[in-house]
């Protein structure tokens, strides 16, 4: 019995060592694969011409316009596009064509497509208290475009391995593969790293345009408060593609705390929003 007990003890230790070794190797391979994907993805995206990126975004933008009602408030749309022109003035030379489409939806939401089309819901404009907060959200969306987050999302969705196989074949096949994954461009959820990059880029665009960089932070705070009150159950979920988190707000606040410039920013005129629809909206009583 003692010999048998000793044998079982040794076997148990051996199995434990094998299990530990397996998990150690698995974790190491997973980390190596993750690092390889992070290295490969930008190089795959670099192979995509901006012209194709614009065509992909324009096609999906057409689908959005067919599914959702476009607002007829041309004066508001013109002012939003003027904000975008101001924000993009400091960007290096690029081939993107930034333009805003205003949707009549009352849900606070905004998203950008590859190539430069930015969709903004009327509900977002009503949620923000001033034009600087709106400009902050637009700056965030512009940064998603310039950092090609939409394309990078498609590559991660279709699988870097499949994309790499296509690249080794021909570039036309790679573009066809990207086009097949364009369905993820609307309603997508960006990774935390993408959101961090877009927040940083948005902050820098606001500062370069001499607009108060706290516009994005304050806009996120209001969106976060809206979600806390109405985001549960079957209620609306604001800014679905860019979930605001306390971590993002805190990071932007910390960035502002170290900023050398605290005043002297350019004021933006208020947006000429039409009267709210009869019957009111949850937005009307949210911040009383």
Helices and strands as residue ranges (DSSP letters): H 2-46, H 50-67, H 74-88, E 99-103, E 110-112, E 117-121, H 122-127, H 131-146, H 149-158, H 160-169, H 171-180, G 182-185, H 192-208, H 214-230, H 246-257, H 282-286
